[in-house]
Amino acid sequence: MTQTKTDPRVIRTRKLIMDSFITLSEGKEFKDITVKDITAEAMINRATFYYHFEDIYDLLEKALSEVLLVNLDSDTYRHDELNEETFVKIFEAVTNFQTSLSNRCHRGYEDTIARIIREQLEVLFHKLLVKQKGIGQEGALKTTAVMLSWGIYGASVEWKRNSQASPEEFIKAAVPYIEHGIHFNK
């Protein structure tokens, strides 16, 4: 009998591998973690590891993507429109994700982490925009989703680097401009 990647046993094993990787990354730099370390921690063999992941970089990317998705996967985003509360919650999810990585963030992998955050945000913003604005403006909605994803990511980096404010206070100052645009009076 062949197992599919939706089989509960396969899903549990995949989660076990990711959890083992995250546990190891709390005590070691990414560059020092080997497939052997992960398989020993998860108590699986190498073939099982390679059934789920191409290599350790694939594991890093998928583990980070899934952790971020858990942070972003909320009823709030599935039912709400893009309003102040939604922007604040998305920004808080991203800053919480970045803060959780700070202890195990590895130099040289910031670009991978940034790309994962932006890609996940782009998908989320696109879904919210389509839900709110409807189909028919696909190009404009896609571009808007890209701009919002880069903007929220950039703001989270700036918040982490310089802000003494909470994520909520930090983003709330910008939300009126995001929601209504910038209108200059002459």
ABEGO torsion letter per residue (X at the ends): XBBBAABAAAAAAAAAAAAAAAAAAAABBAAABBAAAAAAAAGBBAAAAAAABABAAAAAAAAAAAAAAAAABBAAAAABBBBAAAAAAAAAAAAAAAAAAAAABBBGAAAAAAAAAAAAAAAAAAAAAAAAAEBGAAAAAAAAAAAAAAAAAAAAAAAAAABABBAAAAAAAAAAAAAAEBBBBX
